[in-house]
């Protein structure tokens, strides 16, 4: 991976950021609904992060 003038990826991103795109992405009125962002997984694919039998907060 080559960088211009040995800049890190973060330094390059800071220089190339488009403030209007950032503000648009952060605007809650532009957010897509949770339904459109979900992955539409089958029951077999939808697994809990922690097995319910192991949870101590219930």
N, C-alpha and C positions, 0 to 999 in steps of 0.2 A: 504494500500500500504506500503510495507516494503522497506527500503533502507539499504544498507550495511553501518554499522557504522554510522547511522543517517546522511548520506550525502543527500544533496538535489538532485533532478533530474538533475539540471544543472551541479552540481559538478560531478555526475556520468557520464554524457554525455561528459564532458570535458576529463575525464580520459579514456573513452572508444572510443573516436573519432579516425577514421582511416583517416589520412591526405590524402592518395591517393584517397579515395572515395570523400572527400570534394573537392579536386582540380578537379576531374573528373566531379563532379556535377556543378562546377562553370565554366567549360570550355564551351564557347559559341559554339564551333565547335561540341560539343556533344549534344547540345540542340535539342530536338525534334521539329518538325515543329508545328506552332500554330494550324494547322488543326488537328493533332493527339492529341493535348492536349485539344481541345474543347470538349464540352459535347454532341454534336449532339442533341440539344433540339428541340422540335417541336415549331412551331410559337406561340402556346399558352403558352408554358413554357418559351420562351425567352421574358422576360419583362425588360424594362429599369429600371435602378436603381432609376431614378427620372422621374416622369411623365413629358413628354414634355410640357404640358400646364403650369407646375409650374416653368419651367426653366427661368432664367433671363439672361443667358449668350448667348442667340441666337439673 
